[in-house]
Amino acid sequence: MTSLKSKLQEDLTTAIKARDELRSATLRLTLTAITKEEVAGKEPRELSDDEILKVIAKEAKKRREAADAFAQGGRPQQAERELAEGEVLADYLPKQLSDDELTAIVAQAVEEAKAAGAEGPRAMGAVMKIVNPKVQGLAEGGRVAAVVKQLLAG
């Protein structure tokens, strides 16, 4: 079985041969981010696929934030480019939960937290502790927190 990193490298080679500038540039930056992470500690090491997914998710999040910033700054072309790069990265990430799926998981966690005696806005931490392991890599933290707040306020 090939590792995620070697898949990224193979896809980069394919993209370069196909002269797919967007994909090759995005994969290059992502592989650089992975390499940086690998040499960040005291000793260089190889990242696991899970750790690589976290790097890709972080890169995808950077693209979304940059796209928002460019859009607000009146630079739609740069915003589009960032979103397109984000789409390339999304291909490597697990499918994100739909709003309905996320709400169902959070609702269940709110019930669990209530059963444990945590209620109201102060239950946020307790609910997040239950939800986070279930949705790790499948939904962004900000999205999760917003749904938790909404259900706790409701």
Residue pairs with C-beta under 8 A, 6 or more apart in sequence:
2 10
3 49
3 52
4 49
4 52
4 53
4 92
5 31
5 34
5 46
5 47
5 49
5 52
7 92
8 27
8 30
8 31
8 34
8 52
8 92
9 31
11 23
11 27
12 23
12 24
12 27
12 28
12 31
15 23
15 24
15 27
16 24
22 81
22 84
22 85
22 88
23 88
25 85
26 85
26 88
26 89
27 88
29 59
29 85
30 55
30 56
30 59
30 89
33 55
33 58
33 59
34 47
34 52
34 55
37 47
37 51
37 55
38 44
38 45
38 46
38 47
47 55
53 92
53 93
53 94
53 137
54 137
56 89
56 92
56 93
57 93
57 137
59 89
60 86
60 89
60 90
60 93
61 140
63 82
63 83
63 85
63 86
63 89
64 82
64 83
64 86
66 78
66 79
66 82
67 78
67 79
67 80
67 82
67 83
67 86
68 79
70 76
70 78
70 79
70 82
71 79
90 96
93 137
94 137
94 138
95 138
96 138
96 139
96 140
97 105
97 135
97 138
97 139
99 147
102 135
102 139
102 143
102 144
102 147
103 147
103 151
105 131
105 134
105 135
106 127
106 131
106 144
106 147
106 148
106 151
107 151
109 127
109 130
109 131
109 134
109 148
110 123
110 127
110 148
110 151
110 152
112 130
113 119
113 123
113 126
113 127
113 130
114 123
116 126
118 126
118 127
120 152
121 149
121 152
121 153
123 152
124 145
124 148
124 149
124 152
127 148
127 152
128 144
128 145
128 148
131 144
131 148
132 141
132 144
135 144
